Amino acid sequence: MLQDSQGPRQLQSLLSQDGLITAPGVYDGLSARIAEAAGFDALYISGGAISRSMGYPDLGLVTQTEMLKRLEEIRAVTRLPLIMDADTGYGNAINVLRTVRAYERAGAAAIHIEDQVEPKRCGHYEGKEIIEAHEMCQKIRAACAARDQLLIIARTDARAVSGLEAAIERGQAYAQAGADLIFVEAPQSLQEIERIAQAVRAPLLINMFWGGKTPLVPPARLAALGYRIMIVPSDLQRAAIRAMQRAAAAIRQDGNTAALADGMVSFAEREQVIGTPEVETLQKRFL
């Protein structure tokens, strides 16, 4: 396990370099191992993906304790810096103090908190509500006061509620309140993405996934606009869901998955992914 301070330093080092950091969404140790093996420099722990992995929609049903447990599980199997979804901070500014301290102790490199009314909703669902901007600024100040080296990312969902310009105003206010990065959720066109980059004078994070409200923009274009981190929260899980559906249907129909063999890892490949050879080496050494 990494020392608590190493993750923030790793992420700060990446941010000091040119280019866009792409962080795929992971939700358990297996998905984290797969993403790390693919060559990414950072991972995003998606609250929505964790919620769905538990069989729930992304409607604020997962607790801070459950999220922390997943963070600890993922931290134990990867050395990459982890960007953690902390929803609303799980309450008011005082709750945020505890959330920040707990997430930093558990090994997060950065967290984002959002300005939705609790319980929050997925950023690409309808029906969101937001708190007053001054209350969110206080939550950001509390987060900054509580952290040691953890990076604080402020997310606003105002685009869907009050329009783009209101979201930009909030982004600017949140940067002034001390947030290290600003995350304007769900811009709806390339022009809006460009406008955010032009108007918000702070490092920017963007949520980019196929099928959402935000159009797909090539990473090189986002980097040229000045975005620093691109999270892709749901795509690994959505791919896994489709693959599991196909495997379940094949088992139901044929009693086995032989027809899907080309689309599955082998027994040996699975063991490589989850690190069985390393554990066997340790068994030989110590047992």
DANOR-V455924 format. One record per backbone hydrogen bond with DSSP energy under -1.0 kcal/mol. CO is the residue of the C=O (numbers start at 0). NH is the residue of the N-H. E is the energy in kcal/mol with one decimal. If there is no record, write none. Layout:
co=CO nh=NH e=E
co=CO nh=NH e=E
This chain:
co=2 nh=5 e=-1.6
co=4 nh=8 e=-1.5
co=5 nh=9 e=-2.6
co=6 nh=10 e=-2.5
co=7 nh=11 e=-2.8
co=8 nh=12 e=-2.1
co=9 nh=13 e=-2.1
co=10 nh=14 e=-2.5
co=11 nh=15 e=-1.3
co=13 nh=16 e=-1.3
co=20 nh=229 e=-3.2
co=22 nh=231 e=-1.9
co=23 nh=43 e=-2.5
co=25 nh=45 e=-1.6
co=27 nh=31 e=-2.0
co=28 nh=32 e=-2.3
co=29 nh=33 e=-2.3
co=30 nh=34 e=-2.3
co=31 nh=35 e=-2.5
co=32 nh=36 e=-2.4
co=33 nh=37 e=-1.2
co=34 nh=39 e=-1.3
co=35 nh=38 e=-1.6
co=42 nh=82 e=-3.1
co=43 nh=25 e=-3.0
co=44 nh=84 e=-1.8
co=45 nh=49 e=-2.2
co=46 nh=50 e=-2.6
co=47 nh=51 e=-2.5
co=48 nh=52 e=-2.2
co=49 nh=53 e=-1.2
co=50 nh=55 e=-2.5
co=51 nh=54 e=-1.4
co=56 nh=58 e=-2.0
co=57 nh=121 e=-1.6
co=62 nh=66 e=-2.1
co=63 nh=67 e=-2.7
co=64 nh=68 e=-1.9
co=65 nh=69 e=-1.7
co=66 nh=70 e=-2.5
co=67 nh=71 e=-2.6
co=68 nh=72 e=-2.1
co=69 nh=73 e=-2.7
co=70 nh=74 e=-3.0
co=71 nh=75 e=-1.5
co=73 nh=76 e=-1.5
co=80 nh=42 e=-2.3
co=81 nh=108 e=-2.8
co=81 nh=109 e=-1.6
co=82 nh=44 e=-3.1
co=83 nh=111 e=-2.0
co=85 nh=88 e=-2.7
co=86 nh=113 e=-2.1
co=91 nh=95 e=-2.1
co=92 nh=96 e=-1.6
co=93 nh=97 e=-1.3
co=94 nh=98 e=-2.4
co=95 nh=99 e=-2.9
co=96 nh=100 e=-1.9
co=97 nh=101 e=-2.5
co=98 nh=102 e=-2.7
co=99 nh=103 e=-2.4
co=100 nh=104 e=-2.2
co=101 nh=105 e=-1.7
co=102 nh=107 e=-2.3
co=103 nh=106 e=-1.3
co=108 nh=150 e=-2.1
co=109 nh=83 e=-3.5
co=110 nh=152 e=-2.8
co=111 nh=85 e=-2.2
co=112 nh=154 e=-3.1
co=114 nh=130 e=-2.5
co=121 nh=124 e=-2.1
co=128 nh=116 e=-2.3
co=131 nh=135 e=-1.8
co=132 nh=136 e=-2.4
co=133 nh=137 e=-1.7
co=134 nh=138 e=-1.8
co=135 nh=139 e=-2.3
co=136 nh=140 e=-2.5
co=137 nh=141 e=-2.3
co=138 nh=142 e=-2.3
co=139 nh=143 e=-2.5
co=140 nh=144 e=-2.1
co=141 nh=145 e=-1.8
co=142 nh=146 e=-1.6
co=150 nh=110 e=-2.1
co=151 nh=179 e=-2.3
co=151 nh=180 e=-1.5
co=152 nh=112 e=-2.1
co=153 nh=182 e=-2.9
co=154 nh=114 e=-1.0
co=155 nh=184 e=-2.3
co=157 nh=161 e=-3.3
co=157 nh=162 e=-1.2
co=162 nh=166 e=-1.7
co=163 nh=167 e=-2.5
co=164 nh=168 e=-2.4
co=165 nh=169 e=-2.1
co=166 nh=170 e=-2.5
co=167 nh=171 e=-2.5
co=168 nh=172 e=-2.3
co=169 nh=173 e=-2.9
co=170 nh=174 e=-1.9
co=171 nh=175 e=-2.0
co=172 nh=176 e=-1.6
co=173 nh=178 e=-2.0
co=174 nh=177 e=-1.2
co=180 nh=153 e=-2.4
co=181 nh=204 e=-2.6
co=182 nh=155 e=-2.5
co=188 nh=192 e=-2.0
co=189 nh=193 e=-2.6
co=190 nh=194 e=-2.4
co=191 nh=195 e=-2.4
co=192 nh=196 e=-1.9
co=193 nh=197 e=-2.0
co=194 nh=198 e=-2.3
co=195 nh=199 e=-2.6
co=199 nh=201 e=-1.8
co=202 nh=181 e=-2.5
co=203 nh=227 e=-2.8
co=203 nh=228 e=-1.6
co=205 nh=230 e=-2.4
co=208 nh=211 e=-1.3
co=217 nh=221 e=-2.0
co=218 nh=222 e=-2.7
co=219 nh=223 e=-2.1
co=220 nh=224 e=-1.7
co=221 nh=226 e=-2.3
co=227 nh=20 e=-2.9
co=228 nh=205 e=-2.4
co=229 nh=22 e=-2.9
co=230 nh=207 e=-2.8
co=231 nh=24 e=-2.9
co=233 nh=237 e=-2.7
co=234 nh=238 e=-2.3
co=235 nh=239 e=-2.0
co=236 nh=240 e=-2.7
co=237 nh=241 e=-2.0
co=238 nh=242 e=-2.1
co=239 nh=243 e=-2.6
co=240 nh=244 e=-2.4
co=241 nh=245 e=-2.1
co=242 nh=246 e=-2.2
co=243 nh=247 e=-2.8
co=244 nh=248 e=-2.3
co=245 nh=249 e=-2.2
co=246 nh=250 e=-2.4
co=247 nh=251 e=-2.4
co=248 nh=252 e=-2.3
co=249 nh=253 e=-3.5
co=250 nh=254 e=-1.3
co=256 nh=259 e=-1.9
co=257 nh=260 e=-1.6
co=259 nh=262 e=-2.0
co=260 nh=263 e=-1.5
co=265 nh=269 e=-2.4
co=266 nh=270 e=-1.8
co=267 nh=271 e=-1.8
co=268 nh=272 e=-2.3
co=269 nh=273 e=-1.9
co=270 nh=275 e=-2.5
co=271 nh=274 e=-1.1
co=274 nh=278 e=-1.7
co=275 nh=279 e=-2.5
co=276 nh=280 e=-2.0
co=277 nh=281 e=-1.8
co=278 nh=282 e=-2.2
co=279 nh=283 e=-2.1
co=280 nh=284 e=-1.7
co=281 nh=285 e=-2.7
co=282 nh=286 e=-2.7
